[in-house]
Amino acid sequence: MKKITKVINKILVFIFLQKKEKVTVQKTLEKSLTYDEYLRAMMYTDDVVMSHTAYSRSSALRWAFNWDKTDEGFRYWENIHDDLWYLDKRDKKLLQVRKGIMIGAIIVIVVCMYKIITL
């Protein structure tokens, strides 16, 4: 019984007590680009845009600056954007799987608790 309560406590802490920090365009690009790519992106960006909330890595790169005005050109940044978009898509699928597993685990716990109580 103690093990079940420990597991339930861990699940509740995991669900409700995660810290939510504001994810800005600058933080997102800093984490997802290499150092050289990040420095190149910072050369062409506006400070106001960098403080906006980023919804994904690819959108952060898209909002950061005008690709046509860079020395590397549109093709270079488009390839980086496509790579980040793929990572965003993969992360979304993993998040859906984690949510499904969490819901399944909660259902199993509730059913087990019901069986224990009704015995």
NORCOR-V711850 format. One record per residue. RES is the residue in one small letter. PHI is phi as a letter, one per 40 degrees, with the letter a starting at -180 (none if undefined). Layout:
RES:PHI, RES:PHI
This chain:
m:none, k:c, k:c, i:c, t:c, k:c, v:c, i:c, n:c, k:c, i:c, l:c, v:c, f:c, i:c, f:c, l:b, q:c, k:c, k:b, e:b, k:c, v:c, t:c, v:c, q:c, k:c, t:c, l:c, e:c, k:c, s:c, l:c, t:c, y:c, d:c, e:c, y:c, l:c, r:c, a:c, m:c, m:c, y:b, t:b, d:b, d:c, v:c, v:c, m:c, s:c, h:c, t:c, a:c, y:c, s:a, r:c, s:c, s:c, a:c, l:c, r:c, w:c, a:c, f:a, n:c, w:c, d:c, k:c, t:c, d:c, e:c, g:g, f:c, r:c, y:c, w:c, e:c, n:c, i:c, h:c, d:c, d:c, l:c, w:c, y:c, l:c, d:c, k:c, r:c, d:c, k:c, k:c, l:c, l:c, q:c, v:c, r:c, k:c, g:c, i:c, m:c, i:c, g:c, a:c, i:c, i:c, v:c, i:c, v:c, v:c, c:c, m:c, y:c, k:c, i:c, i:c, t:c, l:c
